[in-house]
Amino acid sequence: MRVLVVEDDEEMAQAVAVGLRRARMAVDVAFDGASGLERALVNDYDVIVLDRDLPRTHGDEVCARLIDAGCRARVLMLTAAATTEDLVDGLGIGADDYLAKPFDFPVLVARVGALARRAHPAVPPVLRHGDLVVDAARRRAVRGERTLKLAPKEFGVLELLLASKGRTVSAEELLERVWDEAADPFTKTVKITISRLRAKLGDPPVIETVAKSGYRI
């Protein structure tokens, strides 16, 4: 899944980004509302972690403009205020969830994961194909009796392919949904990740290459 963190406290923003990456998410960061809005309108994010009190463009306005633009990403709003009125206001402007600072990081990760599952057409929390089982919530993949030790990008690619239910997924879509904005679109990153993933999955093969189109399970 791909997440955008919009937070003007750079230390907090980077800490949140590092923690979400450890949870196997692709994360971009913006430090003000205007930059966050620009990124959100250009890229296809699953979740946007949005601080409310932002410079340049306030978080409320960012949220409202995303909704007006038909953005599919779910918005988790962060705020230093924790009153019921603030909660109602945050949800009232279109945020999907609301978390007051300071927060427990495992709660943030769980909330982001829950919102991501709602960002696109509903996907079961556990994905299956034959003897292959991927538990998205626990970030665990098993084939037969064997637990697969997958790198974050390998897990992300496998999860997206399984969730696509046989649809061919292009390398461009994989790069956009699993990697962050630092990824070079001209590298062979996707091809190499697919190759490593196939090796770890073993036989019989489950990932098929569709000539000039992409990959599917």
N, C-alpha and C positions, 0 to 999 in steps of 0.2 A: 504494500500500500504506500501511497505517496502523501506526505503531510507538509503543509506550510505553517511555519511558526512566525507570527508577527508580534514582536515584543521589543519595546524600545530599550529595556534594560539588557544591554548586550551580554552581560555575564549570565543572566538568567536565561536569555534566549539560547545561548550556546549550550548551557547545561541541559536545557530541555531537549535540544536537538541531539546532543550526545546520548542522552538517555533513551530517546525514541529510536535512534539508530541501533542501540544495543538490543532493542526489542524488535529488530529486523524490519524497520520502516525506513523508507527513503525520505529524507527531510531537507527542505529548503528553508532559509531564514531571511526575514526582512525586519528592519529596525524602525520603520515608521509606517504610518497608515497608507501613504501614497504609494510607497514601494511595494507594500504588501498587496494593495489593490491591483497594481499593475501585474504582479506575478500571478495573482489568483485569476485574472481575466485571460491570461495568456496560456497558462498550464492547466492540465486536468488533475486537480488534487482530489483525494478522497476526503480529507479532513483539513480544516484550517483552524489552528489554535490561535485565537485572536485576543490580544490584550485590549481592554476597553479604552483606557486612557492613553491614546497614542498621539505623538506629534504629527504635524502636517495635515493628516486626515484622521479625525476621531474614529475610534473603533465602531461606534454606532453607525456612522455614515458609511464606513467600509462595508459593514454587514448589510445595510439597506441597499447599497449600490450593487452588491453581489446578487442579492435577491432580484433586483430589477433587471439584472443582466441574464437571469436564468441560470446562474452558476449551480452546478450539481453538488458541489462540495458541501459537507456538513460543517457547521461552525460551532466550535467549543470556545465560549467567551471566558476570558480570565479577567478578574477584577480584584482590586484591593478591598473593595466594599463587600460586605456580606449580609446586608439587611434583606428582609423579604421584599422590600420595595425595589431594591437593586436587582434582585433575582427576577421579579416580574417584569421590570423594564428591559432587562437583557433578553429574556425570552420573547417579550412583546415586540421587539424590533426584528425578530427573525432568527435569533441564535437557536441552535438545536439543543445545546446544553450549556451549563454555566458552572464555573468552578471558582471559588474564592481563594485568594492568596492569604496566607501560605497554604499550600496543599501537599498532600502526601503523593510522592511521585508514582507509586504503583496505582493509585487511584486515577491519576492523569492518563497513564498508559492504558488502563482498563477502559476509561471513558473514550479515548481516541479509538481504540479497537472496536468498541461497540458502535460508535458513530460510523466508522469506516464500513462496517457491514451493512449500514443503511444508505451509504452514499450512492450505490448503484443497485440494479435489480437484486432483490434478496438472494443471498447466497447462504446455504446451510453452514453452521459453524464447523461441522465436520464434513469434509469432502472425501468421496470414495470412488475408486475405479479398480475393480477386481480386488486384488489383495493389497492395493495401495490405499492408505488412509492418511489424510492430512487434517490435523486438528488445528485450525487457524487460531483459535483463542489461546491454546497452550503452546503454539508455535512448535508443534511436534509432528514429525512425519514417520510413518512406519510402513514397511513393505513385508507382508507375511509376518514373520516373527522378529524381523530385524528393524531396529530403530535406525533411521537414516541421519547421519551427521551432516547436515546441510549448512553451507554458508548462507548469510542473510539474503543475498541476491538469488542464490539457487532456490531457497525456500519461496521467495517472492515469485519467481518465474513459475515454479511448480504450482503454487496456489492459484495464480492467474490462469494458467492453462487448464487446470481442473475446473475452476469456476466457469470457464468459457464453454463447458459441456460439449466438446467436440468441434466447436467453432475454430477456424484457423485464425491464429493471432499473429500479426505481423511483427517483425523485429522492431519496427518503429514504435508500435504500441507497447511492446514489452519494455523498451528503453524508456518510454515516457511514464509508464505506470510503476516500474520497479526501481528505476534509478532516479537520482536527483538532477538538478540543473547543471551540476558540474560534469555530468557524463558527456563524453565526446561522441556525437552521433555518427562520426565517420570511422570509429574503431570497430573491431570485431568482438567487442565485449559480449554482446548477446550470443553470438555463435560459440564463443569459448565457454560461456556459462552453461549453455545447453549441452555442450560436449561433456563437461564435468558432471552435470546433473545426470545425464544418461549413464555415465560410468557408475555413479553411486546408486542409481536405481536398479542396475543389473538387468538380467534377462528374465522373462521375455521383454523386449523393448516396449515402452508405452508412449514415448514421444515420437511423433511422425513429422518429418520435414515435408512440407507441401511446396513444391517447386515454384519459385518466384512469388510466393505468397507469405510463408511463415511457418508456424509450427502448430500442432494440435495433438490432443490426447484422444 
